Amino acid sequence: MPRNPIVSLFSLSIALAAGASLMFASAPTDAQDVSAKPAATDAKPTGDQGWVQPGMPGSEINGGVFHAQVLLSRAGFSSGVIDGKDGMVYKAALHGFQKSRNLPLTDKLDRRTLDALLAGQQVPASVMVKLTADDISGDYVYPFPKKPEAQAKLKAMSYRNMLEEVAERYHTTPRTIIALNGPTALIGIGQTLRLPNVVASRTDYSGDLKPEYAALMKKLNIDADQPIGDDIVVDKSEGLLKVYNKDEVLVGQFPVTTGSGHDPLPLGDWKATTYAYLPPFHYQPDLFWDVDDSKAEQKLPPGPNGPVGVAWLDLTKEHYGIHGTPEPQTIGRSESHGCIRMTNWDVLRLSRMLKPGFKAEFVA
């Protein structure tokens, strides 16, 4: 593949098995759930959506939910990927936000919740972005090797193509980008796409971040202004990581994957002592129940498609950490090998909310 080609979204979607369309409805009343209602007018789909097969997974995106996901994310209450789907992860984000603002816990986007999310501002659901080299790096690995011994030979665990890279930068999925723009839209430097409105308003990060780590924050649209937390609670039953400030007020919430039957979440009180950005990964087969112990250990290079994504927050429990993932769409919907797994953008946000040494309580 050429370094910076211009291709159609549909051609890239074949490689990633993506596809979606949009569905919108009418305006809300105070007592109604706004989630089933339209987002701002800028979120209307473009292009011919007739190519989508009825019943295809992800073939309907609810505009009201899409807009709410954007607003919730900006408030610090993530629903993981922004995809316009009304489900448990989305409702949990609504519940957390309502609790943080002392609103009735309806788990619905009612008028009071929407007003609190907007806070008197007009915040569109999506923005038109003219793609630049910040969006399209050109450093892709395709086909991406599955075996660790082949991955160890890579220079970096990079994105597979432009569509995957842009989707991660704007906290969404490839199929959602296709839904927003239509399959005939082009992607490449100089092309314009409609994308979720998660562009960071401020990227002058304070502290002692190395330039390459500050660039990583900017790359994934991590706003320099984040709620300030003091400790976290990870609830296995809810699949949530909750951030509390020093007054024990809920200030942020993220969906997480929290272990499995073979590698359960280590319940108890721990601390997150150090942060590592763009970490390499020491692949040790003896630590994985589903890998033959006779397999050789491997040193995997860093990158967004590495096993721990772009960041690792080390816990005082040996071999455990809070980290990113190469598959953001699976957060809260799959198992892990015991660690706390988040989307790459959410783990970066978490590292901005809390200082190293924060207390982490894991509960059942």
C-alpha positions as CSV (number, residue, x, y, z in Angstrom):
1,M,0.0,0.0,0.0
2,P,1.4,3.5,-0.9
3,R,2.3,5.6,2.1
4,N,-0.5,8.2,1.8
5,P,-3.1,6.9,-0.7
6,I,-6.6,8.3,-1.2
7,V,-9.1,5.5,-1.2
8,S,-12.8,4.9,-0.6
9,L,-14.1,4.1,2.8
10,F,-15.8,1.1,1.4
11,S,-12.6,-0.4,0.1
12,L,-11.0,-0.2,3.5
13,S,-14.1,-1.4,5.2
14,I,-13.7,-4.7,3.3
15,A,-10.4,-5.3,5.1
16,L,-11.9,-4.5,8.5
17,A,-15.3,-6.1,7.8
18,A,-17.1,-2.8,8.6
19,G,-20.4,-1.3,7.5
20,A,-23.3,0.8,8.9
21,S,-26.1,3.3,8.3
22,L,-27.9,5.9,10.3
23,M,-31.3,6.2,11.8
24,F,-32.9,9.5,13.2
25,A,-36.2,10.4,14.9
26,S,-38.0,13.5,16.3
27,A,-37.5,16.1,19.1
28,P,-37.8,15.4,22.8
29,T,-40.1,16.5,25.6
30,D,-39.1,16.8,29.2
31,A,-40.5,13.4,30.3
32,Q,-39.2,11.5,27.3
33,D,-36.0,9.6,26.7
34,V,-34.0,11.8,24.3
35,S,-31.8,8.9,23.3
36,A,-34.2,7.8,20.5
37,K,-34.2,11.3,19.1
38,P,-32.0,13.1,16.6
39,A,-28.6,14.6,17.2
40,A,-27.8,18.0,15.9
41,T,-28.6,18.6,12.2
42,D,-24.9,18.3,11.4
43,A,-25.0,14.6,12.2
44,K,-27.3,13.7,9.3
45,P,-25.8,11.0,7.0
46,T,-24.4,11.7,3.6
47,G,-24.1,9.5,0.6
48,D,-26.2,6.6,-0.5
49,Q,-26.9,4.2,2.4
50,G,-28.8,1.6,0.4
51,W,-25.8,-0.7,0.1
52,V,-26.2,-1.8,3.7
53,Q,-27.8,-5.2,4.1
54,P,-30.9,-5.1,6.4
55,G,-30.1,-6.7,9.7
56,M,-26.3,-6.3,9.4
57,P,-24.7,-6.0,12.8
58,G,-24.3,-2.3,13.5
59,S,-26.5,-1.3,10.6
60,E,-28.4,1.3,12.7
61,I,-26.9,4.2,14.5
62,N,-29.2,6.2,16.7
63,G,-28.5,9.9,16.2
64,G,-29.7,10.9,19.7
65,V,-27.5,8.3,21.4
66,F,-24.5,9.3,19.2
67,H,-24.8,12.9,20.3
68,A,-25.2,11.9,24.0
69,Q,-22.1,9.7,23.8
70,V,-20.1,12.7,22.5
71,L,-21.5,14.9,25.3
72,L,-20.9,12.2,28.0
73,S,-17.3,11.7,26.8
74,R,-16.6,15.4,27.0
75,A,-18.0,15.4,30.6
76,G,-15.7,12.5,31.6
77,F,-18.2,9.7,31.4
78,S,-17.1,7.4,28.6
79,S,-19.3,4.9,26.8
80,G,-16.2,3.4,25.2
81,V,-16.4,3.7,21.4
82,I,-18.8,6.4,20.1
83,D,-21.0,4.4,17.9
84,G,-24.6,5.6,18.4
85,K,-25.7,2.2,20.0
86,D,-28.1,2.2,22.9
87,G,-26.9,-0.5,25.2
88,M,-25.7,-1.3,28.7
89,V,-22.4,0.6,28.4
90,Y,-24.2,3.7,27.2
91,K,-26.9,3.5,30.0
92,A,-24.1,3.0,32.6
93,A,-22.5,6.3,31.3
94,L,-25.8,8.1,31.6
95,H,-26.3,6.7,35.1
96,G,-22.8,7.8,36.2
97,F,-23.3,11.3,34.9
98,Q,-26.7,11.6,36.5
99,K,-25.3,10.5,39.9
100,S,-22.4,12.9,39.6
101,R,-24.8,15.8,39.0
102,N,-27.4,14.8,41.6
103,L,-30.0,14.2,38.9
104,P,-32.8,11.6,39.0
105,L,-31.2,8.2,38.2
106,T,-33.4,7.4,35.2
107,D,-30.6,5.9,33.0
108,K,-32.3,7.8,30.2
109,L,-31.3,11.0,28.3
110,D,-34.2,13.0,29.6
111,R,-34.4,16.8,29.2
112,R,-32.7,17.6,32.6
113,T,-29.8,15.3,31.8
114,L,-29.4,16.7,28.3
115,D,-29.5,20.3,29.7
116,A,-26.8,19.4,32.2
117,L,-24.7,17.8,29.5
118,L,-25.0,20.9,27.2
119,A,-24.5,23.3,30.2
120,G,-25.9,26.1,28.1
121,Q,-23.7,25.5,25.1
122,Q,-24.4,24.4,21.6
123,V,-22.2,21.4,21.1
124,P,-22.7,19.6,17.7
125,A,-22.5,15.9,17.6
126,S,-20.0,15.8,14.8
127,V,-17.4,18.0,13.1
128,M,-16.1,18.2,9.5
129,V,-12.4,17.4,9.5
130,K,-10.0,17.9,6.7
131,L,-7.5,15.1,7.2
132,T,-3.8,15.9,7.6
133,A,-0.6,14.0,8.4
134,D,-1.7,14.1,12.0
135,D,-4.7,11.8,11.0
136,I,-3.0,9.8,8.3
137,S,0.5,8.6,9.4
138,G,1.1,6.1,6.6
139,D,3.0,3.8,8.9
140,Y,0.7,0.7,8.6
141,V,1.1,-3.0,9.1
142,Y,-1.2,-5.1,6.9
143,P,-1.8,-7.9,7.0
144,F,-1.2,-7.7,10.8
145,P,0.6,-10.9,12.0
146,K,-1.2,-13.0,14.6
147,K,1.7,-14.9,16.1
148,P,3.8,-13.2,18.8
149,E,7.1,-14.4,17.2
150,A,6.1,-12.6,14.0
151,Q,4.9,-9.5,15.9
152,A,8.3,-9.3,17.6
153,K,9.9,-8.7,14.3
154,L,7.8,-5.5,13.6
155,K,9.2,-2.0,14.2
156,A,6.0,-1.1,15.9
157,M,2.5,-2.5,16.6
158,S,1.0,0.1,14.3
159,Y,-2.5,0.6,12.9
160,R,-3.5,-1.7,10.0
161,N,-4.8,1.1,7.7
162,M,-6.0,4.7,7.5
163,L,-9.6,3.9,8.6
164,E,-8.5,2.2,11.8
165,E,-6.2,5.0,12.6
166,V,-8.8,7.8,12.1
167,A,-11.4,5.8,14.0
168,E,-9.1,5.6,17.0
169,R,-8.2,9.2,16.8
170,Y,-11.8,10.2,17.0
171,H,-12.9,7.6,19.6
172,T,-15.1,5.6,17.3
173,T,-15.2,2.6,15.0
174,P,-14.6,2.2,11.2
175,R,-18.2,1.3,10.6
176,T,-19.4,4.4,12.4
177,I,-17.2,6.6,10.1
178,I,-18.7,4.9,7.1
179,A,-22.2,5.5,8.5
180,L,-21.4,9.2,8.9
181,N,-20.0,9.7,5.5
182,G,-21.3,6.9,3.2
183,P,-19.2,4.2,1.6
184,T,-18.3,6.3,-1.4
185,A,-16.5,8.9,0.7
186,L,-12.7,9.1,0.2
187,I,-10.1,8.9,3.0
188,G,-6.6,10.3,2.8
189,I,-4.7,13.5,3.4
190,G,-6.6,16.5,2.1
191,Q,-10.0,14.7,2.2
192,T,-12.8,15.9,4.5
193,L,-14.8,13.5,6.7
194,R,-17.6,14.0,9.2
195,L,-16.3,12.6,12.6
196,P,-17.4,12.6,16.2
197,N,-16.9,15.9,17.9
198,V,-14.1,14.9,20.3
199,V,-11.4,17.2,19.1
200,A,-9.4,18.4,22.1
201,S,-9.9,22.1,22.9
202,R,-6.5,22.4,24.6
203,T,-3.4,20.3,24.1
204,D,-0.7,22.2,26.0
205,Y,-0.1,19.5,28.5
206,S,1.5,20.6,31.8
207,G,3.9,18.5,33.8
208,D,7.0,16.5,32.7
209,L,5.6,14.6,29.8
210,K,8.2,13.8,27.2
211,P,7.5,15.4,23.8
212,E,6.6,12.0,22.2
213,Y,4.1,11.3,25.0
214,A,2.5,14.7,24.6
215,A,2.3,14.0,20.9
216,L,0.5,10.7,21.7
217,M,-2.0,12.6,23.8
218,K,-2.6,15.1,21.0
219,K,-2.8,12.2,18.5
220,L,-5.7,10.6,20.4
221,N,-7.5,13.9,21.1
222,I,-6.9,13.9,24.8
223,D,-7.9,17.3,26.2
224,A,-5.4,18.8,28.6
225,D,-8.3,19.8,30.8
226,Q,-9.7,16.8,32.7
227,P,-11.6,16.3,35.9
228,I,-9.1,15.9,38.8
229,G,-9.4,12.6,40.7
230,D,-7.9,11.2,43.8
231,D,-8.7,7.4,43.7
232,I,-10.7,4.9,41.7
233,V,-13.1,2.0,42.3
234,V,-13.2,-0.8,39.8
235,D,-16.5,-2.7,40.1
236,K,-16.4,-6.2,38.5
237,S,-20.2,-6.7,38.5
238,E,-20.7,-3.4,36.6
239,G,-17.7,-3.5,34.4
240,L,-16.9,0.1,35.3
241,L,-13.9,2.1,36.6
242,K,-15.1,5.1,38.7
243,V,-12.9,8.1,39.5
244,Y,-13.6,10.0,42.7
245,N,-12.0,13.2,43.9
246,K,-10.7,13.9,47.4
247,D,-14.2,14.7,48.6
248,E,-15.4,11.2,47.3
249,V,-17.5,12.9,44.6
250,L,-17.8,10.9,41.4
251,V,-16.0,12.9,38.7
252,G,-15.4,10.4,35.9
253,Q,-16.3,6.9,34.8
254,F,-15.1,4.4,32.1
255,P,-16.2,1.0,30.9
256,V,-13.5,-1.7,31.5
257,T,-12.8,-5.3,30.9
258,T,-11.9,-6.9,34.3
259,G,-10.4,-10.4,33.9
260,S,-12.0,-13.8,33.4
261,G,-12.8,-17.1,35.1
262,H,-9.2,-18.2,34.6
263,D,-7.7,-14.9,35.5
264,P,-10.1,-13.1,37.9
265,L,-9.9,-9.5,39.0
266,P,-7.7,-9.3,42.0
267,L,-10.1,-8.0,44.6
268,G,-8.8,-5.7,47.3
269,D,-6.9,-2.4,47.7
270,W,-3.9,-1.6,45.4
271,K,-2.1,1.4,44.1
272,A,-1.1,2.5,40.7
273,T,2.6,3.4,41.2
274,T,4.0,4.3,37.8
275,Y,2.8,5.1,34.3
276,A,4.4,3.9,31.1
277,Y,3.4,5.3,27.7
278,L,4.0,3.4,24.5
279,P,5.3,0.5,26.4
280,P,6.8,-2.6,24.8
281,F,5.3,-5.9,25.9
282,H,7.1,-8.8,27.5
283,Y,5.2,-11.8,26.2
284,Q,5.5,-14.6,28.7
285,P,3.6,-17.7,27.8
286,D,3.7,-19.1,31.4
287,L,1.5,-16.2,32.5
288,F,-1.3,-17.0,30.0
289,W,-3.5,-20.0,30.8
290,D,-4.5,-20.4,27.2
291,V,-0.9,-20.5,25.8
292,D,1.5,-23.5,25.7
293,D,4.2,-22.8,28.3
294,S,6.8,-24.3,26.0
295,K,6.4,-21.3,23.6
296,A,9.3,-18.9,23.6
297,E,9.1,-15.6,25.3
298,Q,9.0,-12.6,23.0
299,K,9.6,-8.8,23.3
300,L,6.9,-7.1,21.4
301,P,7.4,-3.5,20.2
302,P,5.2,-0.7,21.4
303,G,2.2,0.6,19.4
304,P,-1.6,1.0,19.5
305,N,-2.2,-2.5,18.3
306,G,0.0,-4.1,21.0
307,P,-1.5,-6.3,23.7
308,V,-1.6,-3.4,26.2
309,G,-2.2,-0.5,23.8
310,V,-0.5,2.8,24.3
311,A,-0.3,3.0,28.1
312,W,0.3,0.8,31.2
313,L,-0.5,2.0,34.7
314,D,1.4,-0.4,36.9
315,L,-0.3,-1.8,40.0
316,T,1.2,-3.0,43.2
317,K,-0.2,-6.4,42.4
318,E,2.6,-8.2,40.5
319,H,1.9,-8.7,36.8
320,Y,-1.2,-6.6,36.9
321,G,-1.9,-3.1,35.5
322,I,-4.5,-0.8,33.9
323,H,-3.8,-0.6,30.2
324,G,-5.1,0.1,26.7
325,T,-6.2,-2.3,24.0
326,P,-5.9,-3.0,20.3
327,E,-9.7,-3.7,20.1
328,P,-11.6,-0.8,21.7
329,Q,-15.0,-2.1,20.5
330,T,-14.6,-5.1,22.9
331,I,-14.3,-3.2,26.1
332,G,-16.9,-4.3,28.6
333,R,-17.9,-7.1,26.2
334,S,-15.1,-9.6,26.4
335,E,-12.6,-11.1,28.9
336,S,-9.0,-10.2,29.8
337,H,-6.1,-12.0,31.5
338,G,-6.9,-10.4,34.8
339,C,-5.8,-6.8,34.1
340,I,-8.0,-3.8,33.8
341,R,-8.4,-3.0,30.1
342,M,-9.7,0.2,28.6
343,T,-9.8,1.9,25.2
344,N,-6.5,3.6,24.4
345,W,-8.0,7.1,24.6
346,D,-9.6,6.3,28.0
347,V,-6.5,5.0,29.6
348,L,-4.7,8.2,28.5
349,R,-7.5,10.3,30.0
350,L,-7.3,8.4,33.2
351,S,-3.6,9.1,33.4
352,R,-4.4,12.8,33.2
353,M,-7.0,12.7,35.9
354,L,-4.9,11.0,38.6
355,K,-1.3,11.3,39.7
356,P,0.9,8.1,40.1
357,G,0.4,6.5,43.5
358,F,-3.4,6.7,43.5
359,K,-5.4,4.2,45.4
360,A,-7.3,1.5,43.4
361,E,-10.1,-0.5,45.1
362,F,-11.3,-3.6,43.2
363,V,-14.7,-4.9,44.3
364,A,-16.9,-7.7,43.2
